[in-house]
């Protein structure tokens, strides 16, 4: 289980390494193109709160920390699906990936 830390303003988001590897490609592609977007997720089950959304922007620090030292196998179809969902909605919803 890896983590995604954004702007150090909240606790890191726990994400499985395989999903995090795919997110790395999608987020990296959008930020390399200087394209900002929203990202939404459900917090940890033990935290009784609603959905969280952040505005992802190239100027805000982002840290992806993988639990496993091995690079996860990337499924190009999954990356394509994630990009299509993001581009059609303008938002990346982590629990719907």
N, C-alpha and C positions, 0 to 999 in steps of 0.2 A: 504494500500500500504506500504509494508516494503522496506527495503534497504539492499544492499549488499555493504560493504565497503572493499576494498582490498588494503592493503599497504598504505592507507591514501594518495596516491599520486594524486588521481583524485577525483572528486565528486562521491558520492555513486551512485550506480545503483538502480533505482526505480524498484521494482518487486512486483507483487501482492503477498499477504501473502500465498495463496495456492501454487503458483508456488515456492515461496521461501522455503516453508516447504519441498517440494519435492527436490529442489536443495540442501537443507541442508543434506538430506540423501545421495544423489549422491556424492556431494563434500566430505562429511565426510567419505564415504566409500573409495573413491579414496585416500584421504589423509591419512587415517588410514593404508592403504596398502602401503603408501609411494610412490604413483604413481602421478607424475605430469601430467598436461594436459593443453591444451589451452581452453579458454572460449571466445566466441565472442558474441557481441550484437550490436544492433542499439542504438545510443544515443537518448536522448529525441528529439521528433519531432521538437521542437523549436530551436534546435541546428543544424545548417546546416553543418553537417560533415558526413563522411562515417562511416563504421563499426569500432568498437573498439575490439581489441583482447588482452587478458592478458595471461600470463603463470602462472598457478596456481601451487604453490609449497608448501609443508608442512612447510617450514621455514618462509613463508611470512604471516604476520598477516591478518586475515580475520574476519570481524564482520558481522553477520546477525542480523538485527533489524526488528522485527515484529511489525506491527501497532496494531494488535489485541492481547489481552492477552490470548485468547483461542487458543489452539493448533488446527491447521487445520486438517481436515480428510485426511488421506493419501490413495491414490489409488495405490496399489501395481503394477498394470499394467502400470501405468504412470511412476513409478520409474524404472521398468524393461525396458520400452521403452527408457527412458532417458539414462540408463546405456548401452543399446545396441547401441544407436546412438553414444554415447561417445566412447565406446570401438571400434566400427567399423571405426570411423573417426579420433579418437585421439583428438577430439575437441567437446566441448559442445556449441551448437549454441542456445542461449536463445530465439531468436525470431522464432525458428522453433520447439519449444517444444509443 
